[in-house]
């Protein structure tokens, strides 16, 4: 009986005129965010609608953003372990957080947001390195890494973030490791003894990841030029 009750409570407190009242119950809302993967699926849509309304309140926005960043690696990890697409999930709210310049600037400074994202990206690439991994992980490279790369781009579009990233030695090392793992990430042995009747298309996943990383690299080059001007 608990899931239906939770859904009714979320819907009851969703009207805009009660946003401030609901924001005052911040600890309970943050707990729901942590446990969202355990909730009844039908609850998630009204719950996310409520989050979007509450993000307009500065106190809730900052607390929710801190919680979201703390959960971010586990959210990406959870997404990589399920092939179900289209389900509403907490990760969908990244655009609400990573496109707010003042919020992103604080999260980069206080929570090492960009470093956290790059380290999460590196961890996924390290797990995929064994030969044949791309052929067995279409979802991981076609959806998860694409999503993570998009979130990194949101953050790097904020003025001065790319420059701050390049000034961080630890983040720079992590990005160099990402580039290193992309070298020969999906090798294919040339067949010389028999006719090839079937062509492995797993290279397309590696190609897509490389394109996503090129966009990130472009943002970093902009930051590098800004740093040289300074």
C-alpha positions as CSV (number, residue, x, y, z in Angstrom):
1,X,0.0,0.0,0.0
2,X,3.0,2.3,0.5
3,X,3.7,3.2,-3.2
4,X,0.1,4.4,-4.0
5,X,0.0,6.4,-0.8
6,X,3.4,8.1,-1.7
7,X,2.0,9.0,-5.1
8,X,-1.1,10.6,-3.7
9,X,1.0,12.6,-1.2
10,X,3.2,13.9,-4.1
11,X,0.2,14.9,-6.2
12,X,-1.5,16.5,-3.2
13,X,1.4,18.8,-2.5
14,X,2.3,19.6,-6.1
15,X,0.1,22.8,-6.7
16,X,2.3,25.9,-7.1
17,X,0.6,27.7,-4.2
18,X,2.1,25.0,-1.9
19,X,5.6,25.0,-3.2
20,X,7.1,27.0,-0.3
21,X,5.4,24.8,2.2
22,X,6.8,21.7,0.5
23,X,10.2,23.2,0.2
24,X,10.3,23.5,4.0
25,X,10.1,19.7,4.2
26,X,13.5,19.5,2.4
27,X,15.0,16.5,4.3
28,X,12.1,14.2,3.3
29,X,12.4,15.3,-0.3
30,X,16.1,14.7,-0.4
31,X,15.5,11.2,1.1
32,X,13.0,10.5,-1.7
33,X,15.7,11.5,-4.2
34,X,18.2,9.1,-2.7
35,X,15.7,6.3,-2.7
36,X,14.0,7.0,-6.0
37,X,15.1,3.8,-7.6
38,X,13.1,1.9,-4.9
39,X,9.9,3.9,-5.5
40,X,6.9,2.8,-7.4
41,X,7.5,3.8,-11.0
42,X,4.2,5.8,-11.3
43,X,5.3,8.1,-8.5
44,X,8.4,9.3,-10.3
45,X,6.7,11.6,-12.9
46,X,4.7,13.7,-10.4
47,X,7.7,13.7,-8.0
48,X,9.9,15.1,-10.8
49,X,7.3,17.7,-11.6
50,X,7.4,18.7,-8.0
51,X,11.2,18.9,-8.0
52,X,11.1,21.2,-11.0
53,X,8.7,23.6,-9.2
54,X,10.7,23.6,-6.0
55,X,14.0,24.3,-7.8
56,X,12.8,27.8,-8.2
57,X,13.3,28.2,-4.4
58,X,17.0,29.1,-3.8
59,X,17.3,27.1,-0.6
60,X,15.9,24.0,-2.1
61,X,17.7,24.5,-5.4
62,X,21.1,24.5,-3.7
63,X,20.4,21.7,-1.3
64,X,18.9,19.5,-4.1
65,X,21.9,20.3,-6.4
66,X,24.4,19.2,-3.7
67,X,22.5,16.0,-3.2
68,X,22.2,15.4,-6.9
69,X,26.0,15.8,-7.4
70,X,26.7,13.5,-4.5
71,X,24.4,10.9,-6.2
72,X,25.6,11.5,-9.7
73,X,28.2,8.7,-10.1
74,X,25.7,6.1,-8.7
75,X,22.9,7.5,-11.0
76,X,25.2,7.0,-14.0
77,X,26.2,3.6,-12.8
78,X,22.6,2.6,-12.3
79,X,21.7,3.7,-15.8
80,X,24.6,1.6,-17.2
81,X,23.2,-1.5,-15.6
82,X,19.7,-1.3,-17.1
83,X,18.7,-1.4,-20.8
84,X,15.3,0.1,-20.1
85,X,15.0,3.4,-21.9
86,X,12.2,5.9,-21.5
87,X,11.7,5.4,-17.8
88,X,11.6,8.6,-15.8
89,X,14.7,8.8,-13.6
90,X,16.4,11.3,-11.3
91,X,19.2,11.7,-13.9
92,X,16.7,13.5,-16.2
93,X,16.9,16.5,-14.0
94,X,20.6,17.1,-14.8
95,X,19.6,19.8,-17.4
96,X,17.8,21.7,-14.6
97,X,21.0,21.9,-12.6
98,X,23.9,21.9,-15.0
99,X,22.6,24.8,-17.1
100,X,22.3,27.3,-14.3
101,X,25.5,29.4,-14.4
102,X,25.6,30.5,-10.7
103,X,24.8,27.0,-9.5
104,X,27.3,25.3,-11.8
105,X,30.0,27.8,-10.7
106,X,29.4,27.0,-7.0
107,X,29.3,23.2,-7.6
108,X,32.6,23.3,-9.5
109,X,34.2,25.3,-6.8
110,X,32.7,23.5,-3.7
111,X,31.9,20.0,-5.1
112,X,34.5,19.5,-7.8
113,X,31.6,18.9,-10.3
114,X,33.6,18.8,-13.5
115,X,36.3,16.6,-11.9
116,X,33.6,14.2,-10.7
117,X,32.1,13.9,-14.1
118,X,35.4,13.3,-15.8
119,X,36.4,10.6,-13.3
120,X,33.0,8.9,-13.8
121,X,33.5,9.0,-17.5
122,X,37.0,7.5,-17.0
123,X,35.7,4.7,-14.8
124,X,33.2,3.7,-17.5
125,X,35.9,3.6,-20.2
126,X,38.2,1.6,-18.0
127,X,35.5,-1.1,-17.5
128,X,34.9,-1.2,-21.3
129,X,38.5,-1.6,-22.3
130,X,38.6,-5.4,-22.7
131,X,38.5,-6.6,-26.4
132,X,34.9,-7.1,-27.5
133,X,33.4,-4.9,-24.9
134,X,31.8,-2.6,-27.4
135,X,30.0,-5.4,-29.1
136,X,28.4,-6.4,-25.8
137,X,27.6,-2.9,-24.5
138,X,25.6,-1.0,-27.1
139,X,23.4,0.5,-24.4
140,X,26.4,1.7,-22.4
141,X,28.1,3.5,-25.3
142,X,25.0,4.5,-27.2
143,X,23.1,5.9,-24.3
144,X,25.0,6.2,-21.0
145,X,28.2,7.7,-22.2
146,X,26.3,10.0,-24.6
147,X,24.3,11.2,-21.6
148,X,27.3,11.7,-19.5
149,X,29.1,13.6,-22.3
150,X,26.1,15.8,-22.7
151,X,26.1,16.7,-19.0
152,X,29.8,17.5,-19.2
153,X,29.1,19.8,-22.1
154,X,26.3,21.6,-20.2
155,X,28.8,22.4,-17.4
156,X,31.7,23.5,-19.8
157,X,29.4,25.9,-21.6
158,X,29.2,28.0,-18.4
159,X,31.6,30.9,-18.7
160,X,35.1,30.4,-17.1
161,X,34.4,26.7,-16.2
162,X,36.5,25.3,-19.0
163,X,39.3,27.6,-17.9
164,X,39.0,26.6,-14.3
165,X,39.0,22.9,-15.4
166,X,42.3,23.4,-17.2
167,X,43.8,25.1,-14.2
168,X,43.1,22.0,-12.1
169,X,46.0,19.5,-12.3
170,X,43.9,16.6,-11.1
171,X,41.1,17.2,-13.6
172,X,43.7,17.6,-16.4
173,X,45.3,14.3,-15.6
174,X,41.9,12.6,-15.6
175,X,41.1,14.0,-19.0
176,X,44.5,12.8,-20.3
177,X,43.6,9.3,-19.1
178,X,40.2,9.5,-20.9
179,X,42.0,10.4,-24.1
180,X,44.5,7.5,-23.5
181,X,41.7,5.0,-23.1
182,X,40.3,6.1,-26.4
183,X,43.4,4.9,-28.3
184,X,42.6,1.6,-30.0
185,X,39.6,1.2,-27.8
186,X,37.8,-1.1,-30.3
187,X,40.5,-3.0,-32.2
188,X,39.5,-5.3,-35.1
189,X,41.8,-8.0,-36.3
190,X,42.2,-8.2,-40.1
191,X,40.9,-11.5,-41.5
192,X,43.5,-12.9,-43.9
193,X,42.7,-16.6,-44.0
194,X,39.0,-16.7,-45.0
195,X,36.2,-14.7,-46.5
196,X,34.5,-12.4,-44.1
197,X,30.7,-13.1,-44.3
198,X,29.7,-10.9,-41.4
199,X,31.1,-7.5,-40.5
200,X,31.2,-6.5,-36.8
201,X,29.5,-3.1,-36.5
202,X,30.7,-2.5,-32.9
203,X,33.0,0.2,-34.3
204,X,30.0,2.5,-34.6
205,X,29.8,2.7,-30.8
206,X,33.4,3.6,-30.5
207,X,33.0,6.2,-33.2
208,X,30.0,7.8,-31.5
209,X,31.8,8.1,-28.2
210,X,34.8,9.7,-30.0
211,X,32.4,12.3,-31.5
212,X,31.0,13.1,-28.0
213,X,34.5,13.5,-26.6
214,X,35.5,15.8,-29.5
215,X,32.7,18.2,-28.5
216,X,34.1,18.2,-24.9
217,X,37.6,18.8,-26.2
218,X,36.4,21.8,-28.2
219,X,35.1,23.4,-25.0
220,X,38.4,22.7,-23.4
221,X,40.3,24.4,-26.2
222,X,38.1,27.5,-25.7
223,X,39.1,27.5,-22.0
224,X,42.8,27.1,-23.0
225,X,42.6,30.1,-25.2
226,X,41.0,32.1,-22.4
227,X,43.7,31.0,-20.0
228,X,46.4,32.2,-22.5
229,X,44.7,35.6,-22.7
230,X,44.9,35.9,-19.0
